[in-house]
């Protein structure tokens, strides 16, 4: 089987955005939203494997990310503006009423996108995402509280009290992310590419800090669509890792809020189930999107 690949830049929402398109839309198209904020579409490239089942799979770098245009300022970047951008990509690439997949921050963005543009999508998958910035932050704080005392203290002293050796703090953060993100001996290439091209200016504008603890102080501050979830009426799949730092409680909130949704928990994964249990993850995506095509 030959999978077609098209890549380049399109003009969407007034900006030049980099995209990649895999396969043909025999069963429809899937628009994929990467995480961050500020990372790159390499992180969700594993979904391109679904092209072998008759889907057109599109990934793209959000504004300021990866190979997309970098504006002079990110002060106006909000969840709403990124949602409008996602729908503009859908329209510019003639994807029609397509499937929507978002992972991590991209999962939160997928919720915002379908709430603002409900007519553009036929189904939704939220992978390790969240519906509230404060709920996501609460989950991280609970996980930090469960760390061994010395590691918990190193994080709390450095971030909350502004004291303590940075070396101990970095070691504690490394332990936290190994426990709740991924445990690879060799980082998968797409994950490495997506992370190494992170644009910190976007994180500064939207999140406002680089710490583990604390809610966002940038444009993400107060973002919460939990009460709006019942307005989502398309079939929805919610996924989460059992050890995920975007906790299963966040996933359960989304499942309860969206009437036609179901939840899959990956028992051997942290935040990167798409990579840690890739075969099972892609099989579940394939089955879900085929059923709702």
DRENRO-333145 format. One record per residue (C-alpha): residue number from 1; residue in three letters; x, y, z. Coordinates in steps of 0.5 Angstrom, whole numbers, m for minus. Example, Ala and Ser with C-alpha at 12.3 -4.5 7.8 and 13.67 -1.06 7.14 Angstrom:
% DRENRO-333145
PT	1	ala	25	m9	16
PT	2	ser	27	m2	14
END
This chain:
% DRENRO-333145
PT	1	unk	0	0	0
PT	2	unk	3	7	m2
PT	3	unk	1	13	3
PT	4	unk	1	19	0
PT	5	unk	4	25	3
PT	6	unk	3	32	2
PT	7	unk	7	38	6
PT	8	unk	8	45	6
PT	9	unk	5	52	8
PT	10	unk	m2	55	8
PT	11	unk	m5	61	10
PT	12	unk	m10	60	15
PT	13	unk	m13	65	20
PT	14	unk	m9	70	17
PT	15	unk	m2	67	18
PT	16	unk	2	62	14
PT	17	unk	2	55	18
PT	18	unk	6	49	16
PT	19	unk	2	42	15
PT	20	unk	3	35	13
PT	21	unk	m3	31	10
PT	22	unk	m3	23	9
PT	23	unk	m7	19	5
PT	24	unk	m14	20	2
PT	25	unk	m21	21	5
PT	26	unk	m24	14	3
PT	27	unk	m27	14	10
PT	28	unk	m26	22	12
PT	29	unk	m21	26	15
PT	30	unk	m18	27	21
PT	31	unk	m15	34	24
PT	32	unk	m10	33	29
PT	33	unk	m8	38	35
PT	34	unk	m1	38	38
PT	35	unk	0	39	45
PT	36	unk	4	45	49
PT	37	unk	3	50	48
PT	38	unk	8	52	44
PT	39	unk	11	45	42
PT	40	unk	10	42	35
PT	41	unk	6	37	30
PT	42	unk	11	32	31
PT	43	unk	8	30	37
PT	44	unk	2	27	34
PT	45	unk	5	24	27
PT	46	unk	4	17	30
PT	47	unk	m3	18	28
PT	48	unk	m1	19	21
PT	49	unk	m1	11	21
PT	50	unk	m9	11	21
PT	51	unk	m8	13	13
PT	52	unk	m7	6	12
PT	53	unk	m15	5	13
PT	54	unk	m17	10	9
PT	55	unk	m17	16	12
PT	56	unk	m14	23	11
PT	57	unk	m10	25	17
PT	58	unk	m7	32	17
PT	59	unk	m3	35	23
PT	60	unk	0	42	23
PT	61	unk	4	47	27
PT	62	unk	0	52	31
PT	63	unk	2	59	30
PT	64	unk	9	61	33
PT	65	unk	10	53	33
PT	66	unk	15	49	29
PT	67	unk	15	51	22
PT	68	unk	9	56	22
PT	69	unk	10	63	22
PT	70	unk	12	67	28
PT	71	unk	9	73	30
PT	72	unk	12	79	33
PT	73	unk	8	78	40
PT	74	unk	4	73	43
PT	75	unk	0	77	48
PT	76	unk	m7	76	44
PT	77	unk	m6	68	43
PT	78	unk	m12	65	47
PT	79	unk	m16	58	47
PT	80	unk	m21	62	43
PT	81	unk	m16	64	37
PT	82	unk	m13	58	37
PT	83	unk	m19	54	36
PT	84	unk	m21	59	30
PT	85	unk	m14	57	27
PT	86	unk	m16	50	28
PT	87	unk	m22	51	24
PT	88	unk	m19	55	19
PT	89	unk	m14	50	17
PT	90	unk	m20	45	17
PT	91	unk	m23	50	12
PT	92	unk	m17	52	8
PT	93	unk	m15	44	7
PT	94	unk	m22	42	5
PT	95	unk	m23	37	10
PT	96	unk	m31	38	10
PT	97	unk	m34	35	17
PT	98	unk	m28	31	19
PT	99	unk	m26	28	26
PT	100	unk	m22	32	31
PT	101	unk	m16	29	35
PT	102	unk	m13	33	40
PT	103	unk	m7	31	45
PT	104	unk	m5	34	52
PT	105	unk	m6	41	51
PT	106	unk	m9	39	44
PT	107	unk	m14	36	48
PT	108	unk	m16	42	51
PT	109	unk	m16	46	45
PT	110	unk	m20	40	41
PT	111	unk	m26	42	46
PT	112	unk	m25	49	45
PT	113	unk	m25	48	38
PT	114	unk	m31	44	37
PT	115	unk	m35	48	42
PT	116	unk	m34	54	38
PT	117	unk	m35	50	31
PT	118	unk	m39	45	32
PT	119	unk	m42	44	25
PT	120	unk	m35	42	23
PT	121	unk	m34	36	26
PT	122	unk	m37	29	26
PT	123	unk	m33	26	32
PT	124	unk	m28	28	37
PT	125	unk	m22	24	41
PT	126	unk	m19	28	47
PT	127	unk	m13	24	49
PT	128	unk	m10	26	56
PT	129	unk	m13	33	56
PT	130	unk	m17	37	60
PT	131	unk	m23	42	61
PT	132	unk	m21	46	66
PT	133	unk	m14	49	67
PT	134	unk	m15	49	75
PT	135	unk	m17	42	75
PT	136	unk	m11	40	71
PT	137	unk	m7	44	76
PT	138	unk	m10	41	82
PT	139	unk	m9	34	79
PT	140	unk	m1	36	79
PT	141	unk	m1	38	86
PT	142	unk	m4	32	88
PT	143	unk	1	28	85
PT	144	unk	7	32	88
PT	145	unk	4	31	95
PT	146	unk	5	24	94
PT	147	unk	12	24	92
PT	148	unk	17	22	97
PT	149	unk	18	27	102
PT	150	unk	25	30	100
PT	151	unk	23	30	93
PT	152	unk	16	34	95
PT	153	unk	20	39	99
PT	154	unk	25	40	94
PT	155	unk	19	42	89
PT	156	unk	15	46	94
PT	157	unk	21	50	97
PT	158	unk	24	52	90
PT	159	unk	17	54	87
PT	160	unk	13	56	93
PT	161	unk	18	59	97
PT	162	unk	24	61	92
PT	163	unk	29	57	96
PT	164	unk	33	51	96
PT	165	unk	38	48	91
PT	166	unk	36	48	83
PT	167	unk	40	42	82
PT	168	unk	36	38	87
PT	169	unk	29	41	84
PT	170	unk	31	39	77
PT	171	unk	32	32	80
PT	172	unk	26	32	83
PT	173	unk	22	34	77
PT	174	unk	26	29	73
PT	175	unk	23	24	78
PT	176	unk	16	27	77
PT	177	unk	16	27	70
PT	178	unk	19	20	69
PT	179	unk	14	17	74
PT	180	unk	8	21	70
PT	181	unk	10	22	63
PT	182	unk	14	17	60
PT	183	unk	19	12	62
PT	184	unk	23	11	55
PT	185	unk	30	9	55
PT	186	unk	31	12	48
PT	187	unk	26	17	47
PT	188	unk	22	16	40
PT	189	unk	24	21	35
PT	190	unk	17	24	33
PT	191	unk	17	26	41
PT	192	unk	24	28	41
PT	193	unk	23	33	35
PT	194	unk	16	36	38
PT	195	unk	20	37	44
PT	196	unk	26	40	42
PT	197	unk	23	45	38
PT	198	unk	18	48	43
PT	199	unk	17	56	43
PT	200	unk	18	58	50
PT	201	unk	15	65	48
PT	202	unk	8	62	47
PT	203	unk	8	58	54
PT	204	unk	10	65	57
PT	205	unk	4	68	54
PT	206	unk	m1	63	55
PT	207	unk	1	59	62
PT	208	unk	6	65	65
PT	209	unk	11	60	68
PT	210	unk	15	54	67
PT	211	unk	14	51	74
PT	212	unk	10	44	76
PT	213	unk	6	47	81
PT	214	unk	1	53	80
PT	215	unk	m5	55	76
PT	216	unk	m4	59	69
PT	217	unk	m3	66	70
PT	218	unk	m3	68	62
PT	219	unk	m8	68	57
PT	220	unk	m10	61	60
PT	221	unk	m12	63	67
PT	222	unk	m19	61	69
PT	223	unk	m20	57	62
PT	224	unk	m26	53	64
PT	225	unk	m31	49	59
PT	226	unk	m33	44	64
PT	227	unk	m40	47	64
PT	228	unk	m40	47	57
PT	229	unk	m39	40	55
PT	230	unk	m46	38	55
PT	231	unk	m47	42	49
PT	232	unk	m42	37	45
PT	233	unk	m46	32	41
PT	234	unk	m42	28	37
PT	235	unk	m39	21	39
PT	236	unk	m33	22	43
PT	237	unk	m27	18	46
PT	238	unk	m23	20	52
PT	239	unk	m17	17	53
PT	240	unk	m12	18	59
PT	241	unk	m6	14	62
PT	242	unk	m6	11	69
PT	243	unk	0	15	71
PT	244	unk	m2	21	67
PT	245	unk	0	28	70
PT	246	unk	m6	30	67
PT	247	unk	m10	26	71
PT	248	unk	m15	21	70
PT	249	unk	m20	25	74
PT	250	unk	m19	30	69
PT	251	unk	m21	25	64
PT	252	unk	m27	23	68
PT	253	unk	m30	30	68
PT	254	unk	m30	30	61
PT	255	unk	m33	23	60
PT	256	unk	m39	25	65
PT	257	unk	m40	32	61
PT	258	unk	m40	30	54
PT	259	unk	m47	25	53
PT	260	unk	m44	21	48
PT	261	unk	m37	19	50
PT	262	unk	m33	14	53
PT	263	unk	m27	13	57
PT	264	unk	m21	9	56
PT	265	unk	m15	8	61
PT	266	unk	m8	6	59
PT	267	unk	m6	2	65
PT	268	unk	2	2	63
PT	269	unk	2	9	61
PT	270	unk	3	16	64
PT	271	unk	2	22	60
PT	272	unk	5	19	53
PT	273	unk	0	13	52
PT	274	unk	0	15	44
PT	275	unk	7	12	45
PT	276	unk	8	8	51
PT	277	unk	2	3	48
PT	278	unk	2	6	41
PT	279	unk	m1	m1	38
PT	280	unk	m7	m1	42
PT	281	unk	m8	6	42
PT	282	unk	m8	7	34
PT	283	unk	m12	1	34
PT	284	unk	m17	4	39
PT	285	unk	m17	10	35
PT	286	unk	m18	7	28
PT	287	unk	m24	3	31
PT	288	unk	m27	9	34
PT	289	unk	m26	13	27
PT	290	unk	m29	8	23
PT	291	unk	m35	7	27
PT	292	unk	m37	14	26
PT	293	unk	m35	15	19
END
